[in-house]
Amino acid sequence: MATDRRASWLKGVLDLLVLASLTEGESYGYEIAKTLAGTGLGQIRGGTLYPVLNRLEEAGLVAAEFRATERGPGRRYYRLTEEGHRTLDEQGQLWLAFDDSVRAVLSKGKIE
């Protein structure tokens, strides 16, 4: 039986996916997780997502702002910084080139 490696693949690209999820505007953790899950990536737990958001904030790629809400707990909203946009563009292009290379190798191994 083959091992499902999707979790390790996701770990390698999650920073980039989180940055990409913020291109249409600011969002908070739960919404980011929901957006990514909606693309077929599966559920991303807070224990995985929030360290990524903290790391991106420390690196200056996202900015965060806490906002109180009328009902329920406040939320921390994240948005891309200019550096985040640049990094997403650069790393996104590198990822797509890597993806092309992986696809080329895998397509040679297809059983017809």
Biopython code that builds the backbone (N, CA, C, O; Angstrom):
import numpy as np
from Bio.PDB.StructureBuilder import StructureBuilder

atoms = [
    (1, "MET", "N", (0.843, -1.187, 0.000)),
    (1, "MET", "CA", (0.000, 0.000, 0.000)),
    (1, "MET", "C", (0.890, 1.253, 0.000)),
    (1, "MET", "O", (1.833, 1.344, 0.786)),
    (2, "ALA", "N", (0.596, 2.196, -0.864)),
    (2, "ALA", "CA", (1.388, 3.413, -0.988)),
    (2, "ALA", "C", (1.083, 4.382, 0.154)),
    (2, "ALA", "O", (-0.039, 4.437, 0.658)),
    (3, "THR", "N", (2.094, 5.134, 0.545)),
    (3, "THR", "CA", (1.935, 6.142, 1.579)),
    (3, "THR", "C", (1.380, 7.418, 0.959)),
    (3, "THR", "O", (1.831, 7.845, -0.104)),
    (4, "ASP", "N", (0.403, 8.024, 1.623)),
    (4, "ASP", "CA", (-0.155, 9.298, 1.157)),
    (4, "ASP", "C", (0.783, 10.414, 1.603)),
    (4, "ASP", "O", (0.930, 10.659, 2.800)),
    (5, "ARG", "N", (1.400, 11.074, 0.673)),
    (5, "ARG", "CA", (2.411, 12.103, 0.971)),
    (5, "ARG", "C", (1.871, 13.535, 0.862)),
    (5, "ARG", "O", (2.639, 14.494, 0.933)),
    (6, "ARG", "N", (0.566, 13.677, 0.692)),
    (6, "ARG", "CA", (0.012, 15.020, 0.496)),
    (6, "ARG", "C", (0.308, 15.964, 1.658)),
    (6, "ARG", "O", (0.553, 17.150, 1.438)),
    (7, "ALA", "N", (0.290, 15.460, 2.881)),
    (7, "ALA", "CA", (0.554, 16.330, 4.036)),
    (7, "ALA", "C", (1.968, 16.901, 3.971)),
    (7, "ALA", "O", (2.170, 18.079, 4.265)),
    (8, "SER", "N", (2.939, 16.092, 3.596)),
    (8, "SER", "CA", (4.311, 16.604, 3.508)),
    (8, "SER", "C", (4.474, 17.540, 2.320)),
    (8, "SER", "O", (5.244, 18.498, 2.392)),
    (9, "TRP", "N", (3.757, 17.278, 1.220)),
    (9, "TRP", "CA", (3.807, 18.198, 0.082)),
    (9, "TRP", "C", (3.226, 19.544, 0.483)),
    (9, "TRP", "O", (3.784, 20.592, 0.159)),
    (10, "LEU", "N", (2.096, 19.510, 1.193)),
    (10, "LEU", "CA", (1.427, 20.735, 1.626)),
    (10, "LEU", "C", (2.329, 21.542, 2.549)),
    (10, "LEU", "O", (2.405, 22.765, 2.436)),
    (11, "LYS", "N", (3.004, 20.866, 3.449)),
    (11, "LYS", "CA", (3.904, 21.557, 4.382)),
    (11, "LYS", "C", (4.964, 22.351, 3.619)),
    (11, "LYS", "O", (5.348, 23.445, 4.034)),
    (12, "GLY", "N", (5.429, 21.797, 2.508)),
    (12, "GLY", "CA", (6.467, 22.453, 1.729)),
    (12, "GLY", "C", (6.006, 23.689, 0.975)),
    (12, "GLY", "O", (6.830, 24.514, 0.580)),
    (13, "VAL", "N", (4.709, 23.828, 0.773)),
    (13, "VAL", "CA", (4.209, 24.933, -0.042)),
    (13, "VAL", "C", (3.185, 25.792, 0.698)),
    (13, "VAL", "O", (2.646, 26.734, 0.117)),
    (14, "LEU", "N", (2.907, 25.491, 1.959)),
    (14, "LEU", "CA", (1.842, 26.178, 2.684)),
    (14, "LEU", "C", (2.097, 27.682, 2.824)),
    (14, "LEU", "O", (1.160, 28.472, 2.704)),
    (15, "ASP", "N", (3.331, 28.091, 3.074)),
    (15, "ASP", "CA", (3.624, 29.525, 3.172)),
    (15, "ASP", "C", (3.172, 30.248, 1.901)),
    (15, "ASP", "O", (2.537, 31.300, 1.964)),
    (16, "LEU", "N", (3.503, 29.676, 0.773)),
    (16, "LEU", "CA", (3.156, 30.266, -0.517)),
    (16, "LEU", "C", (1.646, 30.288, -0.732)),
    (16, "LEU", "O", (1.105, 31.261, -1.256)),
    (17, "LEU", "N", (0.969, 29.219, -0.329)),
    (17, "LEU", "CA", (-0.482, 29.163, -0.473)),
    (17, "LEU", "C", (-1.179, 30.187, 0.418)),
    (17, "LEU", "O", (-2.177, 30.785, 0.014)),
    (18, "VAL", "N", (-0.664, 30.389, 1.614)),
    (18, "VAL", "CA", (-1.249, 31.391, 2.509)),
    (18, "VAL", "C", (-1.066, 32.783, 1.912)),
    (18, "VAL", "O", (-1.997, 33.587, 1.918)),
    (19, "LEU", "N", (0.122, 33.068, 1.400)),
    (19, "LEU", "CA", (0.334, 34.366, 0.748)),
    (19, "LEU", "C", (-0.641, 34.536, -0.416)),
    (19, "LEU", "O", (-1.258, 35.591, -0.564)),
    (20, "ALA", "N", (-0.778, 33.503, -1.234)),
    (20, "ALA", "CA", (-1.673, 33.577, -2.395)),
    (20, "ALA", "C", (-3.122, 33.786, -1.965)),
    (20, "ALA", "O", (-3.884, 34.458, -2.659)),
    (21, "SER", "N", (-3.503, 33.219, -0.836)),
    (21, "SER", "CA", (-4.885, 33.356, -0.375)),
    (21, "SER", "C", (-5.208, 34.783, 0.048)),
    (21, "SER", "O", (-6.378, 35.140, 0.186)),
    (22, "LEU", "N", (-4.181, 35.598, 0.253)),
    (22, "LEU", "CA", (-4.383, 36.982, 0.688)),
    (22, "LEU", "C", (-4.311, 37.988, -0.459)),
    (22, "LEU", "O", (-4.352, 39.194, -0.219)),
    (23, "THR", "N", (-4.206, 37.518, -1.683)),
    (23, "THR", "CA", (-4.068, 38.449, -2.805)),
    (23, "THR", "C", (-5.336, 39.238, -3.083)),
    (23, "THR", "O", (-5.273, 40.323, -3.661)),
    (24, "GLU", "N", (-6.481, 38.712, -2.682)),
    (24, "GLU", "CA", (-7.736, 39.428, -2.938)),
    (24, "GLU", "C", (-8.149, 40.318, -1.774)),
    (24, "GLU", "O", (-9.223, 40.918, -1.799)),
    (25, "GLY", "N", (-7.313, 40.403, -0.770)),
    (25, "GLY", "CA", (-7.617, 41.271, 0.360)),
    (25, "GLY", "C", (-7.342, 40.587, 1.682)),
    (25, "GLY", "O", (-6.984, 39.410, 1.741)),
    (26, "GLU", "N", (-7.518, 41.358, 2.735)),
    (26, "GLU", "CA", (-7.215, 40.845, 4.062)),
    (26, "GLU", "C", (-8.185, 39.750, 4.482)),
    (26, "GLU", "O", (-9.307, 39.657, 3.986)),
    (27, "SER", "N", (-7.715, 38.926, 5.410)),
    (27, "SER", "CA", (-8.534, 37.831, 5.907)),
    (27, "SER", "C", (-8.008, 37.421, 7.275)),
    (27, "SER", "O", (-6.948, 37.875, 7.704)),
    (28, "TYR", "N", (-8.752, 36.564, 7.954)),
    (28, "TYR", "CA", (-8.326, 36.045, 9.253)),
    (28, "TYR", "C", (-8.127, 34.541, 9.146)),
    (28, "TYR", "O", (-8.545, 33.923, 8.167)),
    (29, "GLY", "N", (-7.497, 33.959, 10.142)),
    (29, "GLY", "CA", (-7.063, 32.573, 10.083)),
    (29, "GLY", "C", (-8.107, 31.574, 9.652)),
    (29, "GLY", "O", (-7.868, 30.781, 8.741)),
    (30, "TYR", "N", (-9.270, 31.596, 10.293)),
    (30, "TYR", "CA", (-10.306, 30.615, 9.971)),
    (30, "TYR", "C", (-10.740, 30.735, 8.512)),
    (30, "TYR", "O", (-10.942, 29.726, 7.837)),
    (31, "GLU", "N", (-10.882, 31.960, 8.031)),
    (31, "GLU", "CA", (-11.287, 32.172, 6.627)),
    (31, "GLU", "C", (-10.202, 31.696, 5.672)),
    (31, "GLU", "O", (-10.508, 31.126, 4.625)),
    (32, "ILE", "N", (-8.948, 31.921, 6.017)),
    (32, "ILE", "CA", (-7.838, 31.446, 5.173)),
    (32, "ILE", "C", (-7.890, 29.927, 5.085)),
    (32, "ILE", "O", (-7.777, 29.357, 4.000)),
    (33, "ALA", "N", (-8.062, 29.272, 6.231)),
    (33, "ALA", "CA", (-8.136, 27.804, 6.255)),
    (33, "ALA", "C", (-9.312, 27.309, 5.425)),
    (33, "ALA", "O", (-9.188, 26.328, 4.693)),
    (34, "LYS", "N", (-10.449, 27.984, 5.538)),
    (34, "LYS", "CA", (-11.645, 27.605, 4.788)),
    (34, "LYS", "C", (-11.426, 27.781, 3.282)),
    (34, "LYS", "O", (-11.822, 26.929, 2.486)),
    (35, "THR", "N", (-10.804, 28.873, 2.908)),
    (35, "THR", "CA", (-10.507, 29.132, 1.497)),
    (35, "THR", "C", (-9.612, 28.042, 0.925)),
    (35, "THR", "O", (-9.877, 27.524, -0.160)),
    (36, "LEU", "N", (-8.559, 27.694, 1.645)),
    (36, "LEU", "CA", (-7.631, 26.670, 1.169)),
    (36, "LEU", "C", (-8.309, 25.299, 1.114)),
    (36, "LEU", "O", (-8.102, 24.535, 0.171)),
    (37, "ALA", "N", (-9.109, 24.998, 2.115)),
    (37, "ALA", "CA", (-9.828, 23.720, 2.123)),
    (37, "ALA", "C", (-10.784, 23.641, 0.935)),
    (37, "ALA", "O", (-10.977, 22.571, 0.359)),
    (38, "GLY", "N", (-11.377, 24.768, 0.574)),
    (38, "GLY", "CA", (-12.310, 24.813, -0.538)),
    (38, "GLY", "C", (-11.676, 24.532, -1.891)),
    (38, "GLY", "O", (-12.378, 24.255, -2.863)),
    (39, "THR", "N", (-10.369, 24.601, -1.954)),
    (39, "THR", "CA", (-9.667, 24.306, -3.208)),
    (39, "THR", "C", (-9.322, 22.832, -3.333)),
    (39, "THR", "O", (-8.774, 22.396, -4.346)),
    (40, "GLY", "N", (-9.650, 22.060, -2.288)),
    (40, "GLY", "CA", (-9.350, 20.635, -2.327)),
    (40, "GLY", "C", (-8.104, 20.236, -1.566)),
    (40, "GLY", "O", (-7.666, 19.088, -1.646)),
    (41, "LEU", "N", (-7.526, 21.174, -0.825)),
    (41, "LEU", "CA", (-6.301, 20.882, -0.082)),
    (41, "LEU", "C", (-6.551, 20.160, 1.235)),
    (41, "LEU", "O", (-5.606, 19.724, 1.892)),
    (42, "GLY", "N", (-7.800, 20.033, 1.622)),
    (42, "GLY", "CA", (-8.120, 19.393, 2.894)),
    (42, "GLY", "C", (-8.100, 20.398, 4.026)),
    (42, "GLY", "O", (-7.759, 21.566, 3.839)),
    (43, "GLN", "N", (-8.471, 19.924, 5.204)),
    (43, "GLN", "CA", (-8.545, 20.796, 6.374)),
    (43, "GLN", "C", (-7.146, 21.137, 6.874)),
    (43, "GLN", "O", (-6.310, 20.253, 7.062)),
    (44, "ILE", "N", (-6.908, 22.407, 7.082)),
    (44, "ILE", "CA", (-5.648, 22.869, 7.653)),
    (44, "ILE", "C", (-5.953, 23.355, 9.054)),
    (44, "ILE", "O", (-6.661, 24.344, 9.242)),
    (45, "ARG", "N", (-5.425, 22.668, 10.011)),
    (45, "ARG", "CA", (-5.718, 22.965, 11.414)),
    (45, "ARG", "C", (-4.985, 24.220, 11.884)),
    (45, "ARG", "O", (-3.942, 24.601, 11.352)),
    (46, "GLY", "N", (-5.571, 24.841, 12.899)),
    (46, "GLY", "CA", (-4.976, 26.048, 13.465)),
    (46, "GLY", "C", (-3.551, 25.834, 13.935)),
    (46, "GLY", "O", (-2.716, 26.729, 13.804)),
    (47, "GLY", "N", (-3.260, 24.662, 14.479)),
    (47, "GLY", "CA", (-1.910, 24.357, 14.951)),
    (47, "GLY", "C", (-0.887, 24.310, 13.834)),
    (47, "GLY", "O", (0.317, 24.382, 14.081)),
    (48, "THR", "N", (-1.361, 24.192, 12.616)),
    (48, "THR", "CA", (-0.494, 24.241, 11.438)),
    (48, "THR", "C", (-0.493, 25.647, 10.833)),
    (48, "THR", "O", (0.558, 26.171, 10.465)),
    (49, "LEU", "N", (-1.678, 26.250, 10.734)),
    (49, "LEU", "CA", (-1.816, 27.534, 10.049)),
    (49, "LEU", "C", (-1.232, 28.712, 10.833)),
    (49, "LEU", "O", (-0.517, 29.535, 10.262)),
    (50, "TYR", "N", (-1.524, 28.801, 12.118)),
    (50, "TYR", "CA", (-1.108, 29.990, 12.863)),
    (50, "TYR", "C", (0.406, 30.141, 12.987)),
    (50, "TYR", "O", (0.900, 31.267, 12.936)),
    (51, "PRO", "N", (1.165, 29.054, 13.148)),
    (51, "PRO", "CA", (2.626, 29.235, 13.105)),
    (51, "PRO", "C", (3.115, 29.769, 11.752)),
    (51, "PRO", "O", (4.073, 30.541, 11.697)),
    (52, "VAL", "N", (2.453, 29.356, 10.660)),
    (52, "VAL", "CA", (2.803, 29.871, 9.336)),
    (52, "VAL", "C", (2.515, 31.375, 9.281)),
    (52, "VAL", "O", (3.357, 32.151, 8.829)),
    (53, "LEU", "N", (1.339, 31.783, 9.734)),
    (53, "LEU", "CA", (0.992, 33.208, 9.733)),
    (53, "LEU", "C", (1.954, 34.011, 10.593)),
    (53, "LEU", "O", (2.354, 35.109, 10.206)),
    (54, "ASN", "N", (2.333, 33.484, 11.754)),
    (54, "ASN", "CA", (3.293, 34.179, 12.620)),
    (54, "ASN", "C", (4.648, 34.310, 11.941)),
    (54, "ASN", "O", (5.283, 35.363, 12.004)),
    (55, "ARG", "N", (5.087, 33.242, 11.295)),
    (55, "ARG", "CA", (6.380, 33.270, 10.595)),
    (55, "ARG", "C", (6.351, 34.289, 9.453)),
    (55, "ARG", "O", (7.312, 35.034, 9.259)),
    (56, "LEU", "N", (5.250, 34.319, 8.700)),
    (56, "LEU", "CA", (5.129, 35.282, 7.603)),
    (56, "LEU", "C", (5.097, 36.713, 8.121)),
    (56, "LEU", "O", (5.646, 37.618, 7.494)),
    (57, "GLU", "N", (4.454, 36.914, 9.268)),
    (57, "GLU", "CA", (4.419, 38.249, 9.869)),
    (57, "GLU", "C", (5.811, 38.662, 10.336)),
    (57, "GLU", "O", (6.233, 39.794, 10.098)),
    (58, "GLU", "N", (6.522, 37.764, 10.993)),
    (58, "GLU", "CA", (7.882, 38.073, 11.465)),
    (58, "GLU", "C", (8.818, 38.379, 10.308)),
    (58, "GLU", "O", (9.746, 39.177, 10.444)),
    (59, "ALA", "N", (8.571, 37.739, 9.161)),
    (59, "ALA", "CA", (9.400, 37.964, 7.979)),
    (59, "ALA", "C", (8.998, 39.232, 7.225)),
    (59, "ALA", "O", (9.652, 39.601, 6.249)),
    (60, "GLY", "N", (7.935, 39.900, 7.663)),
    (60, "GLY", "CA", (7.489, 41.118, 7.007)),
    (60, "GLY", "C", (6.697, 40.889, 5.735)),
    (60, "GLY", "O", (6.516, 41.814, 4.944)),
    (61, "LEU", "N", (6.216, 39.652, 5.523)),
    (61, "LEU", "CA", (5.472, 39.330, 4.306)),
    (61, "LEU", "C", (3.977, 39.567, 4.464)),
    (61, "LEU", "O", (3.269, 39.769, 3.477)),
    (62, "VAL", "N", (3.498, 39.544, 5.698)),
    (62, "VAL", "CA", (2.114, 39.906, 6.000)),
    (62, "VAL", "C", (2.127, 40.860, 7.186)),
    (62, "VAL", "O", (3.031, 40.834, 8.020)),
    (63, "ALA", "N", (1.114, 41.692, 7.237)),
    (63, "ALA", "CA", (0.903, 42.571, 8.388)),
    (63, "ALA", "C", (-0.383, 42.101, 9.057)),
    (63, "ALA", "O", (-1.311, 41.648, 8.387)),
    (64, "ALA", "N", (-0.429, 42.209, 10.362)),
    (64, "ALA", "CA", (-1.603, 41.733, 11.098)),
    (64, "ALA", "C", (-2.161, 42.850, 11.966)),
    (64, "ALA", "O", (-1.432, 43.710, 12.462)),
    (65, "GLU", "N", (-3.468, 42.807, 12.131)),
    (65, "GLU", "CA", (-4.159, 43.797, 12.968)),
    (65, "GLU", "C", (-5.274, 43.084, 13.722)),
    (65, "GLU", "O", (-6.105, 42.400, 13.124)),
    (66, "PHE", "N", (-5.284, 43.251, 15.040)),
    (66, "PHE", "CA", (-6.338, 42.664, 15.858)),
    (66, "PHE", "C", (-7.534, 43.601, 15.863)),
    (66, "PHE", "O", (-7.390, 44.811, 16.033)),
    (67, "ARG", "N", (-8.710, 43.029, 15.674)),
    (67, "ARG", "CA", (-9.934, 43.827, 15.703)),
    (67, "ARG", "C", (-10.943, 43.168, 16.630)),
    (67, "ARG", "O", (-11.197, 41.966, 16.547)),
    (68, "ALA", "N", (-11.508, 43.974, 17.511)),
    (68, "ALA", "CA", (-12.568, 43.494, 18.383)),
    (68, "ALA", "C", (-13.842, 43.341, 17.556)),
    (68, "ALA", "O", (-14.035, 44.038, 16.561)),
    (69, "THR", "N", (-14.701, 42.427, 17.978)),
    (69, "THR", "CA", (-15.984, 42.249, 17.314)),
    (69, "THR", "C", (-17.098, 42.507, 18.320)),
    (69, "THR", "O", (-16.891, 42.418, 19.530)),
    (70, "GLU", "N", (-18.270, 42.826, 17.811)),
    (70, "GLU", "CA", (-19.403, 43.088, 18.707)),
    (70, "GLU", "C", (-19.820, 41.831, 19.447)),
    (70, "GLU", "O", (-20.171, 41.869, 20.626)),
    (71, "ARG", "N", (-19.774, 40.714, 18.727)),
    (71, "ARG", "CA", (-20.141, 39.440, 19.347)),
    (71, "ARG", "C", (-19.003, 38.456, 19.157)),
    (71, "ARG", "O", (-18.446, 38.342, 18.065)),
    (72, "GLY", "N", (-18.664, 37.759, 20.201)),
    (72, "GLY", "CA", (-17.611, 36.755, 20.117)),
    (72, "GLY", "C", (-16.231, 37.359, 20.266)),
    (72, "GLY", "O", (-16.078, 38.562, 20.477)),
    (73, "PRO", "N", (-15.245, 36.514, 20.154)),
    (73, "PRO", "CA", (-13.861, 36.980, 20.331)),
    (73, "PRO", "C", (-13.405, 37.843, 19.161)),
    (73, "PRO", "O", (-13.951, 37.753, 18.061)),
    (74, "GLY", "N", (-12.412, 38.671, 19.404)),
    (74, "GLY", "CA", (-11.833, 39.477, 18.337)),
    (74, "GLY", "C", (-11.076, 38.591, 17.359)),
    (74, "GLY", "O", (-10.844, 37.411, 17.618)),
    (75, "ARG", "N", (-10.701, 39.174, 16.246)),
    (75, "ARG", "CA", (-9.974, 38.436, 15.220)),
    (75, "ARG", "C", (-8.726, 39.190, 14.813)),
    (75, "ARG", "O", (-8.667, 40.418, 14.857)),
    (76, "ARG", "N", (-7.740, 38.423, 14.420)),
    (76, "ARG", "CA", (-6.499, 38.978, 13.898)),
    (76, "ARG", "C", (-6.582, 38.896, 12.368)),
    (76, "ARG", "O", (-6.607, 37.803, 11.803)),
    (77, "TYR", "N", (-6.623, 40.038, 11.715)),
    (77, "TYR", "CA", (-6.709, 40.112, 10.259)),
    (77, "TYR", "C", (-5.315, 40.256, 9.660)),
    (77, "TYR", "O", (-4.475, 40.994, 10.174)),
    (78, "TYR", "N", (-5.090, 39.543, 8.574)),
    (78, "TYR", "CA", (-3.792, 39.535, 7.901)),
    (78, "TYR", "C", (-3.951, 40.102, 6.501)),
    (78, "TYR", "O", (-4.971, 39.899, 5.842)),
    (79, "ARG", "N", (-2.916, 40.820, 6.058)),
    (79, "ARG", "CA", (-2.890, 41.329, 4.687)),
    (79, "ARG", "C", (-1.462, 41.251, 4.169)),
    (79, "ARG", "O", (-0.502, 41.299, 4.938)),
    (80, "LEU", "N", (-1.340, 41.130, 2.862)),
    (80, "LEU", "CA", (-0.017, 41.083, 2.240)),
    (80, "LEU", "C", (0.661, 42.442, 2.311)),
    (80, "LEU", "O", (0.017, 43.476, 2.137)),
    (81, "THR", "N", (1.947, 42.435, 2.565)),
    (81, "THR", "CA", (2.744, 43.655, 2.471)),
    (81, "THR", "C", (3.328, 43.717, 1.050)),
    (81, "THR", "O", (3.178, 42.773, 0.274)),
    (82, "GLU", "N", (3.979, 44.807, 0.724)),
    (82, "GLU", "CA", (4.640, 44.900, -0.591)),
    (82, "GLU", "C", (5.674, 43.791, -0.729)),
    (82, "GLU", "O", (5.791, 43.171, -1.786)),
    (83, "GLU", "N", (6.423, 43.542, 0.341)),
    (83, "GLU", "CA", (7.421, 42.463, 0.320)),
    (83, "GLU", "C", (6.736, 41.110, 0.135)),
    (83, "GLU", "O", (7.272, 40.231, -0.540)),
    (84, "GLY", "N", (5.570, 40.943, 0.723)),
    (84, "GLY", "CA", (4.801, 39.714, 0.550)),
    (84, "GLY", "C", (4.376, 39.513, -0.891)),
    (84, "GLY", "O", (4.436, 38.401, -1.413)),
    (85, "HIS", "N", (3.946, 40.589, -1.533)),
    (85, "HIS", "CA", (3.569, 40.513, -2.956)),
    (85, "HIS", "C", (4.777, 40.120, -3.800)),
    (85, "HIS", "O", (4.672, 39.263, -4.677)),
    (86, "ARG", "N", (5.925, 40.747, -3.535)),
    (86, "ARG", "CA", (7.143, 40.423, -4.298)),
    (86, "ARG", "C", (7.545, 38.966, -4.085)),
    (86, "ARG", "O", (7.872, 38.254, -5.034)),
    (87, "THR", "N", (7.515, 38.538, -2.833)),
    (87, "THR", "CA", (7.899, 37.162, -2.518)),
    (87, "THR", "C", (6.946, 36.171, -3.175)),
    (87, "THR", "O", (7.381, 35.157, -3.722)),
    (88, "LEU", "N", (5.665, 36.459, -3.123)),
    (88, "LEU", "CA", (4.680, 35.578, -3.752)),
    (88, "LEU", "C", (4.942, 35.473, -5.250)),
    (88, "LEU", "O", (4.888, 34.380, -5.814)),
    (89, "ASP", "N", (5.222, 36.588, -5.892)),
    (89, "ASP", "CA", (5.493, 36.580, -7.327)),
    (89, "ASP", "C", (6.738, 35.745, -7.635)),
    (89, "ASP", "O", (6.705, 34.875, -8.505)),
    (90, "GLU", "N", (7.838, 36.012, -6.915)),
    (90, "GLU", "CA", (9.095, 35.299, -7.161)),
    (90, "GLU", "C", (8.963, 33.811, -6.849)),
    (90, "GLU", "O", (9.283, 32.962, -7.682)),
    (91, "GLN", "N", (8.493, 33.506, -5.648)),
    (91, "GLN", "CA", (8.404, 32.104, -5.225)),
    (91, "GLN", "C", (7.314, 31.355, -5.996)),
    (91, "GLN", "O", (7.443, 30.159, -6.256)),
    (92, "GLY", "N", (6.248, 32.057, -6.356)),
    (92, "GLY", "CA", (5.195, 31.435, -7.150)),
    (92, "GLY", "C", (5.715, 30.996, -8.509)),
    (92, "GLY", "O", (5.395, 29.906, -8.983)),
    (93, "GLN", "N", (6.516, 31.849, -9.132)),
    (93, "GLN", "CA", (7.092, 31.484, -10.425)),
    (93, "GLN", "C", (8.047, 30.305, -10.288)),
    (93, "GLN", "O", (8.066, 29.414, -11.137)),
    (94, "LEU", "N", (8.836, 30.302, -9.222)),
    (94, "LEU", "CA", (9.747, 29.174, -8.982)),
    (94, "LEU", "C", (8.965, 27.884, -8.749)),
    (94, "LEU", "O", (9.338, 26.826, -9.255)),
    (95, "TRP", "N", (7.863, 27.976, -7.970)),
    (95, "TRP", "CA", (7.050, 26.783, -7.710)),
    (95, "TRP", "C", (6.445, 26.253, -9.005)),
    (95, "TRP", "O", (6.449, 25.044, -9.239)),
    (96, "LEU", "N", (5.925, 27.142, -9.847)),
    (96, "LEU", "CA", (5.319, 26.702, -11.098)),
    (96, "LEU", "C", (6.343, 26.032, -12.017)),
    (96, "LEU", "O", (6.020, 25.063, -12.703)),
    (97, "ALA", "N", (7.569, 26.543, -12.033)),
    (97, "ALA", "CA", (8.625, 25.906, -12.827)),
    (97, "ALA", "C", (8.950, 24.526, -12.257)),
    (97, "ALA", "O", (9.152, 23.572, -13.009)),
    (98, "PHE", "N", (8.998, 24.422, -10.931)),
    (98, "PHE", "CA", (9.233, 23.141, -10.267)),
    (98, "PHE", "C", (8.105, 22.167, -10.601)),
    (98, "PHE", "O", (8.351, 21.001, -10.912)),
    (99, "ASP", "N", (6.870, 22.657, -10.535)),
    (99, "ASP", "CA", (5.704, 21.836, -10.855)),
    (99, "ASP", "C", (5.795, 21.314, -12.291)),
    (99, "ASP", "O", (5.497, 20.146, -12.544)),
    (100, "ASP", "N", (6.203, 22.169, -13.230)),
    (100, "ASP", "CA", (6.367, 21.736, -14.618)),
    (100, "ASP", "C", (7.385, 20.604, -14.713)),
    (100, "ASP", "O", (7.176, 19.633, -15.440)),
    (101, "SER", "N", (8.483, 20.734, -13.977)),
    (101, "SER", "CA", (9.524, 19.700, -13.999)),
    (101, "SER", "C", (9.008, 18.387, -13.426)),
    (101, "SER", "O", (9.271, 17.321, -13.983)),
    (102, "VAL", "N", (8.280, 18.456, -12.322)),
    (102, "VAL", "CA", (7.716, 17.253, -11.710)),
    (102, "VAL", "C", (6.732, 16.595, -12.668)),
    (102, "VAL", "O", (6.751, 15.377, -12.844)),
    (103, "ARG", "N", (5.875, 17.397, -13.286)),
    (103, "ARG", "CA", (4.896, 16.849, -14.235)),
    (103, "ARG", "C", (5.595, 16.156, -15.415)),
    (103, "ARG", "O", (5.163, 15.098, -15.872)),
    (104, "ALA", "N", (6.674, 16.771, -15.894)),
    (104, "ALA", "CA", (7.405, 16.178, -17.028)),
    (104, "ALA", "C", (7.962, 14.805, -16.662)),
    (104, "ALA", "O", (7.882, 13.862, -17.450)),
    (105, "VAL", "N", (8.523, 14.705, -15.469)),
    (105, "VAL", "CA", (9.093, 13.425, -15.036)),
    (105, "VAL", "C", (7.976, 12.404, -14.801)),
    (105, "VAL", "O", (8.076, 11.258, -15.239)),
    (106, "LEU", "N", (6.911, 12.824, -14.108)),
    (106, "LEU", "CA", (5.816, 11.897, -13.821)),
    (106, "LEU", "C", (5.105, 11.425, -15.086)),
    (106, "LEU", "O", (4.674, 10.274, -15.161)),
    (107, "SER", "N", (4.978, 12.299, -16.077)),
    (107, "SER", "CA", (4.281, 11.903, -17.299)),
    (107, "SER", "C", (5.054, 10.826, -18.059)),
    (107, "SER", "O", (4.454, 10.057, -18.810)),
    (108, "LYS", "N", (6.363, 10.759, -17.879)),
    (108, "LYS", "CA", (7.171, 9.716, -18.531)),
    (108, "LYS", "C", (6.919, 8.362, -17.875)),
    (108, "LYS", "O", (7.116, 7.315, -18.492)),
    (109, "GLY", "N", (6.484, 8.397, -16.619)),
    (109, "GLY", "CA", (6.266, 7.159, -15.896)),
    (109, "GLY", "C", (4.843, 6.626, -15.984)),
    (109, "GLY", "O", (4.520, 5.616, -15.359)),
    (110, "LYS", "N", (3.988, 7.296, -16.756)),
    (110, "LYS", "CA", (2.584, 6.861, -16.882)),
    (110, "LYS", "C", (2.488, 5.534, -17.605)),
    (110, "LYS", "O", (3.222, 5.256, -18.554)),
    (111, "ILE", "N", (1.569, 4.732, -17.131)),
    (111, "ILE", "CA", (1.263, 3.477, -17.808)),
    (111, "ILE", "C", (0.168, 3.763, -18.832)),
    (111, "ILE", "O", (-0.910, 4.237, -18.476)),
    (112, "GLU", "N", (0.435, 3.486, -20.055)),
    (112, "GLU", "CA", (-0.546, 3.766, -21.138)),
    (112, "GLU", "C", (-1.559, 2.662, -21.206)),
    (112, "GLU", "O", (-2.463, 2.704, -22.041)),
]
sb = StructureBuilder()
sb.init_structure("model")
sb.init_model(0)
sb.init_chain("A")
sb.init_seg("    ")
for serial, (resi, resn, name, xyz) in enumerate(atoms, 1):
    if name == "N":
        sb.init_residue(resn, " ", resi, " ")
    sb.init_atom(name, np.array(xyz, "f"), 0.0, 1.0, " ", f" {name:<3s}", serial, name[0])
structure = sb.get_structure()
